[in-house]
């Protein structure tokens, strides 16, 4: 059998060079962040993961087509909402709840950021930060239908992500998945992408490079012997996409995108020492198939579909909310660990929509088929959604946890020695560490059309958080936060709030947060520290604490006794900063409104003896 032969050590060094720490910005280390999801599952910490492993990468399927289905004449059609209100529509293709006759698309649920278009730079920046925080190294754009490449979307994304890269975000690199069979339309896409992006060297810092060349999941088989096509053939590393969920690779250069457990290894590699491993293995959230299809692709809205709650070894999760726990994807990650490839390919991030097809179209649903997406159980998206309430990010945090296990983690920087701080003397912080960096440059406002007749605005971005520090002495804890520019007045609503999980236990406090500062507008001299009541969004005054703010810096001094930490006792807690919360009591608002450091449900960890 012919094999791809390379020096793996040289390759690993080359790939590492693609992801240098950005200059001019504090490096953000999401490995140091803690999080506990709404099901009580903690993402693993450094003590529970291997050390960072060279040559291990994670890619994810990403959909840029959310501008091509825009039609402002109609509302958005959400399958979950339609069937909740009209269950009888499940058996009636022509039920009025499905909207006007003719082809159009349906969402299985609303994304957390609304029914956005992938030209919405506000959303694209959110995606860049979330995927970077998860440790995703590359996104692969779905261009598998005809010759469509969705240029308007990829241009908006690459422009947005190039700026994010300059802001210090370790954004994923980008690639494209073209037709999953050799087709004439593949040549159309290849020539267009080469002419528009690759030949002129546009957005070169964002290209996903594999084996020394920009990588495309595409078939070069039908390229001609013309000078242009020979140039294209030599420019890229091609990894043709294998479409089936069961059959596995038919050739040694193929990669997969979605398979049933146990997945195959793709593109065997023999290294310089004669040892063979695989380049790539797929991991999926769910698979649109069932036993009647013998595991091959079919409609999702069929009996016993391999949904989120299904595993080959254990069957269906019996809990009513079993779709939240991810048996399917967890089983697939276990297979990935077993095969230990260079790259794990995850399906997927943000597809969200599917057409409604009749049997004459070739699918097996009765009386019609939703093929790629259907409902809460039968869907493949990891991007947080709005329909699950505070559980909308459980798959995102499950991704974070598994990426950490696969790629390994970097150790947390140790806290500097105890030190008393004069709160109005910022130079006292010069030798205090660590610096808990966050992503700057993300407080620009939103104004963009969405899908259907929707339009989205968000002007909550205000104080652009840059990073934080913590210091301690026998009597006090000191919290420092810095913004990119002059802070707005303290009288602004929801101004510069500090949340503290003092015991690192989600079961106590509001989503684990036992204390908050600045939920109540501070006076000129004092801020209010509040303690949580009954684990809900209810707070009572615990103490008045000293603070000092000037320019772009803020320091808060909190007595240990107010936090229940005795003199000389070790400090081991989680915290985060948030400016301009819009939905009090909604943990998911930390992903959406204002600025939060660190983003979403993540927390910084301060641990010191």
C-alpha positions as CSV (number, residue, x, y, z in Angstrom):
1,X,0.0,0.0,0.0
2,X,1.3,3.4,-0.9
3,X,1.7,5.7,2.1
4,X,2.3,9.4,2.6
5,X,5.9,9.7,4.0
6,X,7.2,12.7,5.9
7,X,9.4,13.7,8.7
8,X,6.9,14.3,11.5
9,X,9.3,16.2,13.7
10,X,10.1,18.7,10.9
11,X,6.4,19.0,10.1
12,X,5.4,19.7,13.7
13,X,7.9,22.6,13.9
14,X,6.6,24.0,10.7
15,X,3.0,23.9,11.9
16,X,4.0,25.5,15.2
17,X,5.5,28.4,13.3
18,X,2.0,29.1,11.9
19,X,0.7,30.1,15.3
20,X,3.2,32.5,16.9
21,X,2.2,34.7,19.8
22,X,1.1,38.1,18.4
23,X,3.4,41.0,19.0
24,X,2.3,44.1,20.9
25,X,-0.4,42.2,22.9
26,X,-0.4,40.2,26.1
27,X,-0.8,36.6,25.2
28,X,-4.1,35.1,26.2
29,X,-3.9,31.6,27.7
30,X,-7.4,30.0,27.7
31,X,-5.8,26.8,29.1
32,X,-5.7,28.6,32.4
33,X,-9.4,29.3,32.4
34,X,-11.9,27.3,34.4
35,X,-15.5,26.6,33.6
36,X,-18.4,24.4,34.9
37,X,-21.3,23.9,32.6
38,X,-25.0,24.0,33.5
39,X,-25.0,20.2,34.0
40,X,-22.3,20.6,36.7
41,X,-19.5,19.2,34.5
42,X,-16.1,21.0,34.9
43,X,-13.9,21.4,31.9
44,X,-10.6,19.7,32.7
45,X,-7.7,21.6,34.3
46,X,-4.0,21.2,33.7
47,X,-3.8,18.6,36.5
48,X,-6.2,16.4,34.5
49,X,-4.7,16.7,31.1
50,X,-1.4,15.8,29.4
51,X,1.2,18.4,28.9
52,X,0.9,20.3,25.6
53,X,1.5,17.9,22.8
54,X,3.3,19.0,19.7
55,X,1.8,18.2,16.3
56,X,-1.8,17.8,17.5
57,X,-4.5,20.0,15.9
58,X,-8.3,20.3,15.9
59,X,-10.3,21.5,12.9
60,X,-14.1,22.1,12.8
61,X,-16.7,22.2,10.0
62,X,-17.9,25.8,9.6
63,X,-20.8,27.1,7.5
64,X,-20.4,30.5,5.7
65,X,-23.6,30.1,3.7
66,X,-25.8,32.0,6.1
67,X,-26.2,34.9,3.7
68,X,-27.3,33.0,0.6
69,X,-30.7,32.1,2.1
70,X,-31.7,35.6,3.2
71,X,-35.3,36.5,2.2
72,X,-36.7,39.6,3.9
73,X,-40.2,38.8,2.6
74,X,-40.7,36.0,5.1
75,X,-40.0,35.3,8.8
76,X,-37.5,32.7,10.0
77,X,-39.0,29.2,10.2
78,X,-37.8,27.3,13.2
79,X,-38.7,23.5,13.2
80,X,-38.6,23.3,17.0
81,X,-41.0,26.2,17.4
82,X,-43.3,25.0,14.6
83,X,-43.7,21.5,15.9
84,X,-44.1,22.7,19.5
85,X,-47.1,24.8,18.4
86,X,-48.4,22.5,15.6
87,X,-47.3,18.8,16.2
88,X,-49.7,17.7,13.5
89,X,-47.5,19.5,10.9
90,X,-45.0,16.6,11.3
91,X,-47.4,14.5,9.1
92,X,-48.4,17.2,6.6
93,X,-46.0,18.6,4.1
94,X,-48.5,21.3,3.1
95,X,-49.4,22.5,6.6
96,X,-49.5,26.3,6.7
97,X,-47.1,26.4,9.6
98,X,-44.3,25.4,7.2
99,X,-44.8,28.7,5.3
100,X,-45.3,29.3,1.6
101,X,-44.8,26.5,-0.8
102,X,-41.5,26.2,-2.6
103,X,-38.0,25.5,-1.5
104,X,-36.7,27.4,1.5
105,X,-34.8,26.5,4.6
106,X,-35.6,25.8,8.2
107,X,-33.6,26.3,11.4
108,X,-33.6,23.5,14.0
109,X,-33.1,26.2,16.7
110,X,-32.1,29.8,17.1
111,X,-28.4,30.4,17.5
112,X,-27.4,32.4,20.6
113,X,-26.5,35.4,18.5
114,X,-29.8,35.3,16.6
115,X,-30.5,34.2,13.1
116,X,-27.4,35.9,11.8
117,X,-25.9,36.2,8.4
118,X,-22.2,35.2,8.0
119,X,-21.5,38.7,6.8
120,X,-22.2,40.0,10.3
121,X,-18.7,41.0,11.6
122,X,-20.0,41.3,15.2
123,X,-20.9,37.6,15.2
124,X,-17.8,36.6,13.3
125,X,-15.6,38.3,15.9
126,X,-17.5,36.4,18.7
127,X,-16.9,33.1,16.8
128,X,-13.2,33.9,16.4
129,X,-12.8,34.3,20.2
130,X,-14.9,31.3,21.1
131,X,-13.1,29.0,18.8
132,X,-9.7,30.3,19.9
133,X,-10.7,29.8,23.5
134,X,-11.6,26.2,22.7
135,X,-8.3,25.5,21.1
136,X,-9.6,25.0,17.6
137,X,-6.8,25.4,15.0
138,X,-8.7,25.5,11.7
139,X,-12.1,26.0,10.3
140,X,-13.2,24.3,7.0
141,X,-15.9,26.2,5.1
142,X,-18.7,24.1,3.6
143,X,-18.6,24.6,-0.2
144,X,-19.7,21.1,-1.1
145,X,-22.8,22.1,-3.1
146,X,-22.1,22.9,-6.7
147,X,-19.5,25.6,-7.3
148,X,-20.7,28.0,-4.6
149,X,-18.0,29.4,-2.3
150,X,-20.0,32.2,-0.6
151,X,-17.4,34.8,-1.3
152,X,-19.2,37.6,0.4
153,X,-19.1,35.6,3.7
154,X,-15.5,34.4,3.5
155,X,-14.4,37.9,2.7
156,X,-16.2,39.3,5.7
157,X,-14.9,36.5,7.9
158,X,-11.2,36.8,6.8
159,X,-11.3,40.6,7.2
160,X,-12.7,40.3,10.7
161,X,-10.4,37.5,11.8
162,X,-7.3,39.2,10.4
163,X,-8.1,42.2,12.7
164,X,-8.7,39.8,15.5
165,X,-5.3,38.2,14.9
166,X,-3.8,41.7,15.2
167,X,-5.7,42.1,18.5
168,X,-4.0,39.0,19.9
169,X,-6.7,36.4,19.2
170,X,-5.2,33.1,18.2
171,X,-7.9,32.7,15.5
172,X,-8.3,29.4,13.6
173,X,-6.7,29.2,10.2
174,X,-9.2,28.8,7.3
175,X,-9.7,26.2,4.6
176,X,-12.5,25.1,2.2
177,X,-14.3,21.8,1.7
178,X,-15.3,21.5,-2.0
179,X,-17.5,18.8,-3.6
180,X,-17.2,15.3,-2.0
181,X,-16.8,13.7,-5.4
182,X,-14.7,14.6,-8.4
183,X,-17.0,17.0,-10.3
184,X,-16.6,19.7,-13.0
185,X,-18.0,22.2,-10.5
186,X,-14.9,21.6,-8.3
187,X,-12.7,23.1,-11.0
188,X,-14.9,26.2,-11.0
189,X,-14.5,26.6,-7.2
190,X,-10.7,25.9,-7.3
191,X,-10.1,28.4,-10.0
192,X,-12.2,31.1,-8.3
193,X,-10.6,30.6,-4.9
194,X,-7.1,30.5,-6.4
195,X,-7.6,33.6,-8.4
196,X,-9.3,35.5,-5.6
197,X,-7.5,34.5,-2.4
198,X,-4.4,32.3,-2.9
199,X,-2.6,33.5,-6.0
200,X,-2.5,37.2,-4.9
201,X,-1.6,36.1,-1.3
202,X,-4.6,37.7,0.3
203,X,-5.1,37.0,4.1
204,X,-2.0,34.7,4.0
205,X,-1.7,34.7,7.8
206,X,-5.1,32.9,7.9
207,X,-4.3,30.1,5.5
208,X,-4.4,26.6,6.9
209,X,-1.1,25.0,5.8
210,X,-0.6,21.3,5.7
211,X,2.6,19.5,4.6
212,X,4.1,22.9,3.7
213,X,1.3,24.1,1.4
214,X,-2.2,25.7,1.8
215,X,-4.6,22.8,2.4
216,X,-8.0,22.3,0.7
217,X,-10.4,19.3,1.2
218,X,-11.0,19.0,-2.5
219,X,-10.5,16.6,-5.5
220,X,-7.9,17.8,-8.0
221,X,-8.7,14.8,-10.3
222,X,-10.5,16.8,-13.0
223,X,-8.0,19.6,-13.4
224,X,-6.7,19.9,-16.9
225,X,-3.1,20.1,-18.2
226,X,-3.5,23.9,-18.8
227,X,-0.8,26.1,-17.2
228,X,-3.4,27.6,-14.8
229,X,-4.6,24.2,-13.7
230,X,-1.0,22.8,-13.3
231,X,-0.3,25.9,-11.1
232,X,-3.3,25.1,-9.0
233,X,-2.4,21.4,-8.7
234,X,1.1,22.3,-7.5
235,X,0.1,25.1,-5.1
236,X,-2.1,23.1,-2.6
237,X,-2.0,20.1,-0.4
238,X,-5.2,18.3,-1.5
239,X,-7.1,16.1,0.9
240,X,-10.2,15.0,-1.0
241,X,-13.3,14.6,1.2
242,X,-14.8,11.1,1.8
243,X,-18.6,11.4,2.0
244,X,-19.8,8.2,3.5
245,X,-20.4,7.5,7.2
246,X,-19.5,3.8,7.0
247,X,-17.2,2.9,4.2
248,X,-14.1,4.6,5.2
249,X,-11.3,5.9,2.9
250,X,-11.0,4.6,-0.6
251,X,-7.6,6.3,-1.2
252,X,-4.7,7.2,1.0
253,X,-5.0,11.0,0.5
254,X,-8.6,11.3,1.6
255,X,-9.9,12.9,4.8
256,X,-13.3,12.3,6.3
257,X,-15.9,14.8,7.6
258,X,-18.4,12.6,9.5
259,X,-18.6,8.9,10.4
260,X,-20.4,6.5,12.6
261,X,-18.4,5.0,15.6
262,X,-15.9,3.4,15.3
263,X,-14.5,6.0,12.9
264,X,-11.7,5.1,10.5
265,X,-8.2,6.7,10.5
266,X,-7.4,8.7,7.3
267,X,-4.2,9.3,5.4
268,X,-1.7,6.9,6.9
269,X,1.7,8.5,7.5
270,X,5.0,6.7,8.0
271,X,7.4,8.9,9.9
272,X,11.2,9.0,9.7
273,X,11.4,6.2,12.3
274,X,9.2,3.9,10.3
275,X,6.2,4.3,12.7
276,X,2.8,4.7,11.1
277,X,0.0,6.9,12.3
278,X,-3.0,8.7,10.8
279,X,-3.3,12.3,9.7
280,X,-6.9,12.7,10.5
281,X,-10.0,11.2,12.3
282,X,-13.5,12.6,12.4
283,X,-15.6,13.4,15.5
284,X,-19.3,14.2,15.1
285,X,-22.0,15.5,17.4
286,X,-24.6,13.2,15.7
287,X,-25.1,11.4,12.4
288,X,-28.2,11.7,10.1
289,X,-28.7,7.9,9.7
290,X,-30.5,5.0,11.3
291,X,-30.4,1.2,11.3
292,X,-32.7,1.1,8.2
293,X,-30.1,3.0,6.3
294,X,-27.4,0.6,7.6
295,X,-25.5,3.6,8.8
296,X,-25.4,5.4,5.5
297,X,-26.6,9.0,5.1
298,X,-30.3,9.6,5.4
299,X,-33.0,11.8,6.8
300,X,-32.7,13.0,10.5
301,X,-36.4,13.0,11.2
302,X,-36.6,9.1,11.1
303,X,-37.1,6.5,13.9
304,X,-33.9,5.7,15.8
305,X,-31.7,8.3,14.1
306,X,-28.2,8.5,15.5
307,X,-28.8,11.7,17.4
308,X,-26.9,13.5,20.1
309,X,-28.3,11.1,22.7
310,X,-27.1,7.9,20.9
311,X,-24.0,5.8,21.2
312,X,-23.2,2.6,19.3
313,X,-22.1,0.8,22.4
314,X,-24.8,2.0,24.9
315,X,-27.8,2.8,22.7
316,X,-30.0,5.8,23.5
317,X,-29.6,7.9,26.7
318,X,-32.9,7.2,28.6
319,X,-33.1,10.6,30.3
320,X,-35.7,13.0,28.8
321,X,-32.9,15.6,28.5
322,X,-30.4,13.0,27.4
323,X,-29.6,15.1,24.2
324,X,-27.7,17.5,26.5
325,X,-25.2,15.0,27.7
326,X,-23.5,14.2,24.4
327,X,-23.1,10.4,24.5
328,X,-22.6,10.4,20.8
329,X,-19.8,12.9,20.5
330,X,-18.1,11.6,23.7
331,X,-17.9,8.1,22.2
332,X,-16.5,9.5,19.0
333,X,-13.8,11.5,21.0
334,X,-12.9,8.2,22.7
335,X,-12.2,6.7,19.3
336,X,-10.1,9.7,18.3
337,X,-8.0,9.3,21.5
338,X,-7.5,5.6,20.6
339,X,-6.3,6.3,17.0
340,X,-4.4,9.5,18.1
341,X,-4.2,11.2,14.7
342,X,-2.5,14.5,14.0
343,X,-5.8,16.3,13.4
344,X,-9.3,15.7,14.7
345,X,-12.0,17.0,12.4
346,X,-15.1,18.0,14.3
347,X,-18.6,18.3,12.7
348,X,-19.7,20.9,13.3
349,X,-20.0,24.5,14.5
350,X,-22.9,26.4,12.9
351,X,-24.9,24.7,10.1
352,X,-28.3,25.2,11.8
353,X,-30.5,25.0,8.7
354,X,-31.9,22.3,6.5
355,X,-34.3,22.0,3.6
356,X,-37.6,20.0,3.7
357,X,-37.6,17.3,1.0
358,X,-40.1,14.9,-0.4
359,X,-39.4,11.2,-1.1
360,X,-39.1,12.0,-4.8
361,X,-35.9,13.9,-3.9
362,X,-34.3,10.6,-2.8
363,X,-34.6,10.7,1.0
364,X,-36.2,8.3,3.4
365,X,-38.3,10.5,5.7
366,X,-42.1,10.1,5.8
367,X,-43.9,12.1,4.6
368,X,-40.9,14.4,4.1
369,X,-37.3,14.6,5.2
370,X,-35.1,17.0,7.1
371,X,-31.7,15.7,6.1
372,X,-28.8,17.5,7.9
373,X,-30.6,19.2,10.8
374,X,-33.9,18.6,12.5
375,X,-34.4,19.2,16.2
376,X,-32.8,19.4,19.6
377,X,-31.8,15.7,19.5
378,X,-31.1,15.3,15.8
379,X,-28.7,18.2,15.0
380,X,-24.9,18.6,14.8
381,X,-24.2,22.1,15.9
382,X,-21.8,23.0,18.7
383,X,-22.2,26.8,18.6
384,X,-24.4,27.8,21.6
385,X,-28.0,28.2,20.9
386,X,-30.8,30.3,22.5
387,X,-33.4,27.6,22.9
388,X,-31.8,25.6,25.7
389,X,-31.7,28.5,28.2
390,X,-28.7,28.3,30.5
391,X,-27.7,25.0,28.9
392,X,-27.2,26.4,25.4
393,X,-23.4,26.1,25.7
394,X,-23.1,22.5,27.0
395,X,-21.7,21.2,23.7
396,X,-19.3,24.1,23.4
397,X,-17.8,23.4,26.8
398,X,-17.7,19.7,26.0
399,X,-15.6,20.6,23.0
400,X,-13.3,22.7,25.2
401,X,-12.8,19.7,27.5
402,X,-12.0,17.2,24.8
403,X,-9.7,19.5,22.9
404,X,-7.7,20.0,26.1
405,X,-7.5,16.3,26.6
406,X,-6.4,15.7,23.0
407,X,-3.9,18.6,22.5
408,X,-2.7,18.8,26.1
409,X,-2.5,22.0,28.2
410,X,0.0,24.5,29.3
411,X,0.6,25.0,33.1
412,X,-0.9,27.9,34.9
413,X,1.5,30.7,35.9
414,X,2.1,30.8,39.6
415,X,0.9,33.7,41.7
416,X,3.6,36.1,42.8
417,X,4.5,36.6,46.4
418,X,2.1,38.3,48.9
419,X,2.1,42.0,48.7
420,X,0.2,44.9,50.2
421,X,-1.1,47.3,47.6
422,X,-1.8,51.0,48.0
423,X,-4.9,51.2,45.8
424,X,-4.2,54.6,44.3
425,X,-0.7,53.7,43.4
426,X,-0.8,51.7,40.2
427,X,3.0,51.1,40.1
428,X,2.5,48.7,43.0
429,X,1.2,46.2,40.5
430,X,4.3,46.2,38.3
431,X,5.7,43.1,39.9
432,X,2.4,41.3,40.5
433,X,1.6,38.3,38.5
434,X,0.1,36.6,36.7
435,X,-1.5,39.0,34.2
436,X,-4.9,37.5,33.3
437,X,-5.1,38.7,29.7
438,X,-8.3,38.8,27.7
439,X,-9.1,39.7,24.1
440,X,-9.2,43.4,23.3
441,X,-10.8,45.1,20.3
442,X,-14.2,43.4,20.6
443,X,-16.5,46.2,21.8
444,X,-17.6,47.5,18.4
445,X,-21.3,47.7,17.9
446,X,-23.6,45.6,15.8
447,X,-26.0,46.6,13.1
448,X,-26.7,43.9,10.5
449,X,-29.5,42.2,8.7
450,X,-30.2,38.6,9.7
451,X,-32.0,35.7,8.1
452,X,-35.5,36.2,6.8
453,X,-36.9,39.6,7.9
454,X,-34.7,39.9,11.0
455,X,-32.3,42.8,11.8
456,X,-29.9,42.9,14.7
457,X,-28.4,45.7,16.7
458,X,-26.2,45.7,19.8
459,X,-24.6,48.8,21.2
460,X,-23.6,47.3,24.6
461,X,-19.9,47.3,23.9
462,X,-18.4,50.0,26.1
463,X,-15.3,49.4,28.3
464,X,-12.9,47.2,26.3
465,X,-11.4,44.9,28.9
466,X,-7.7,44.1,28.4
467,X,-6.7,42.1,31.5
468,X,-6.6,41.7,35.3
469,X,-4.4,40.9,38.3
470,X,-4.9,39.8,41.9
471,X,-2.7,40.5,44.9
472,X,-3.0,39.4,48.5
473,X,-1.6,40.1,51.9
474,X,-2.7,38.8,55.4
475,X,-5.7,41.0,55.6
476,X,-6.9,41.8,52.0
477,X,-7.4,40.7,48.5
478,X,-6.8,43.3,45.8
479,X,-8.3,43.1,42.3
480,X,-6.9,45.1,39.4
481,X,-8.5,45.5,36.0
482,X,-7.4,47.4,32.9
483,X,-9.3,48.6,29.8
484,X,-8.0,49.7,26.4
485,X,-9.1,53.3,26.9
486,X,-10.5,55.7,29.6
487,X,-13.2,54.0,31.6
488,X,-16.7,55.4,31.3
489,X,-18.3,57.0,34.5
490,X,-19.0,54.8,37.5
491,X,-22.6,55.9,37.3
492,X,-23.1,54.0,34.1
493,X,-25.5,51.0,34.5
494,X,-23.8,47.6,35.2
495,X,-20.4,49.3,35.3
496,X,-17.3,47.2,35.8
497,X,-18.7,44.3,37.8
498,X,-16.5,41.8,39.5
499,X,-17.9,38.3,40.1
500,X,-16.1,35.9,42.6
501,X,-16.6,32.2,43.0
502,X,-14.8,31.9,46.4
503,X,-15.2,28.2,46.9
504,X,-14.9,27.1,43.2
505,X,-18.2,25.2,43.6
506,X,-21.0,25.8,41.1
507,X,-23.6,24.4,43.5
508,X,-23.2,27.5,45.8
509,X,-24.0,31.0,44.6
510,X,-25.5,32.2,41.3
511,X,-23.9,29.9,38.8
512,X,-21.1,29.4,41.4
513,X,-20.6,33.2,42.0
514,X,-20.8,33.8,45.7
515,X,-20.0,37.5,45.6
516,X,-20.4,40.4,43.2
517,X,-18.9,44.0,43.4
518,X,-20.5,47.0,41.6
519,X,-23.9,45.4,40.9
520,X,-24.9,48.4,43.0
521,X,-23.6,51.7,41.6
522,X,-20.5,52.6,43.7
523,X,-20.3,55.9,45.5
524,X,-17.2,58.2,45.0
525,X,-15.5,56.5,47.9
526,X,-16.9,53.0,48.3
527,X,-18.1,50.1,46.3
528,X,-20.6,47.6,47.5
529,X,-19.7,43.9,47.9
530,X,-22.8,41.7,47.9
531,X,-23.1,38.0,48.7
532,X,-25.5,35.7,46.9
533,X,-28.8,34.5,48.4
534,X,-30.3,31.1,47.6
535,X,-28.3,30.4,44.5
536,X,-30.5,32.6,42.2
537,X,-30.0,36.2,41.0
538,X,-30.6,37.6,44.5
539,X,-27.9,39.5,46.4
540,X,-27.5,41.2,49.8
541,X,-25.0,43.7,51.0
542,X,-22.0,42.1,52.7
543,X,-19.6,45.0,53.0
544,X,-18.6,48.4,51.7
545,X,-15.1,48.1,50.2
546,X,-12.5,50.6,49.1
547,X,-11.7,51.2,45.4
548,X,-9.8,53.6,43.2
549,X,-10.4,54.3,39.5
550,X,-8.4,56.6,37.3
551,X,-8.0,56.6,33.5
552,X,-8.2,53.0,32.3
553,X,-7.4,51.3,35.6
554,X,-9.5,50.2,38.5
555,X,-8.5,48.6,41.8
556,X,-10.8,47.1,44.5
557,X,-9.6,46.2,48.0
558,X,-11.7,43.5,49.7
559,X,-11.0,42.3,53.3
560,X,-10.4,38.6,53.5
561,X,-13.0,38.4,56.3
562,X,-15.7,39.7,54.0
563,X,-15.0,36.8,51.6
564,X,-14.8,34.2,54.4
565,X,-11.0,33.7,53.9
566,X,-9.1,33.7,57.1
567,X,-5.8,35.5,57.7
568,X,-3.0,33.4,56.4
569,X,-5.4,31.0,54.6
570,X,-4.6,29.9,51.1
571,X,-6.4,31.8,48.4
572,X,-8.0,29.5,45.7
573,X,-10.9,31.0,43.9
574,X,-12.3,31.9,40.4
575,X,-13.3,35.3,39.2
576,X,-14.4,37.3,36.2
577,X,-15.0,40.9,35.2
578,X,-18.0,42.1,33.2
579,X,-19.0,45.5,31.9
580,X,-22.5,46.3,30.7
581,X,-24.6,43.2,31.3
582,X,-28.0,43.5,29.7
583,X,-29.9,40.5,31.0
584,X,-29.5,40.2,34.7
585,X,-29.6,36.7,35.9
586,X,-28.9,35.2,32.5
587,X,-25.5,33.5,32.5
588,X,-25.5,33.3,28.7
589,X,-25.4,37.1,28.5
590,X,-21.7,36.8,29.3
591,X,-21.2,35.6,25.7
592,X,-23.4,38.3,24.2
593,X,-23.4,41.8,25.9
594,X,-20.8,44.3,26.8
595,X,-17.4,42.8,27.5
596,X,-16.6,39.9,29.7
597,X,-13.2,38.7,30.9
598,X,-12.8,35.9,30.3
599,X,-15.6,35.3,27.8
600,X,-18.8,33.4,28.5
601,X,-18.9,30.9,31.3
602,X,-15.1,30.9,31.7
603,X,-13.4,32.1,34.9
604,X,-9.9,33.1,35.8
605,X,-8.3,31.0,38.5
606,X,-6.2,32.6,41.3
607,X,-4.5,30.0,43.4
608,X,-1.9,31.0,46.0
609,X,-0.6,29.7,49.3
